[in-house]
Each structure stands twice: as structure tokens, then as C-alpha cells.
Amino acid sequence: MWSILLLIFLSLCVGIGVWLFFVWTVKSGQYEDTERAKHRMLDDD
């Protein structure tokens, strides 16, 4: 019984950690311009 509770607790911790990491990446602007990367090779610098 204790092992199931431990696994539930650990999975909740990991899930919350991943969610916080995703929120941090969205707020820091990681997903702002997803179209620019594929058009960059066509630009003539």
C-alpha cells in the first residue's frame, strides 16, 4: 500500500515539475516565432 502511495506522490511531483517547466518556456518566449526557422535558409544574407 505504501509503495502505491509513494508512486502516486512521485508521479504528481514529476507532472507538476513538467507543467512548471512548460509554463516557464511559454513565458520566456520560446514558442514565439516557430515559422522563422524553416524560412531562414531562404534568406539571402
C-alpha positions in Angstrom: 0.0 0.0 0.0 2.8 2.4 0.8 4.5 1.8 -2.5 1.4 2.8 -4.4 1.1 6.0 -2.4 4.8 6.7 -3.0 4.4 6.2 -6.7 1.3 8.4 -6.9 3.2 11.1 -5.0 6.2 10.8 -7.2 4.1 10.9 -10.4 2.3 14.1 -9.1 5.7 15.7 -8.4 7.0 14.9 -11.8 3.8 16.1 -13.5 3.8 19.4 -11.6 7.5 19.8 -12.5 6.9 19.3 -16.2 4.0 21.7 -16.1 6.0 24.4 -14.4 8.8 23.9 -16.9 6.3 24.3 -19.8 4.8 27.4 -18.3 8.3 28.9 -17.9 9.2 28.2 -21.5 6.0 29.8 -22.7 6.5 32.9 -20.6 10.2 33.2 -21.7 9.1 33.3 -25.3 10.4 30.0 -26.6 7.4 29.5 -28.8 7.0 33.0 -30.2 8.2 32.5 -33.8 8.0 28.9 -34.9 7.8 29.8 -38.6 11.1 31.7 -38.9 13.4 28.7 -38.6 12.2 27.0 -41.7 12.4 30.2 -43.8 15.8 31.2 -42.5 17.6 29.1 -45.1 15.9 31.0 -47.9 17.1 34.4 -46.7 20.0 35.9 -48.6 22.3 37.5 -46.1 
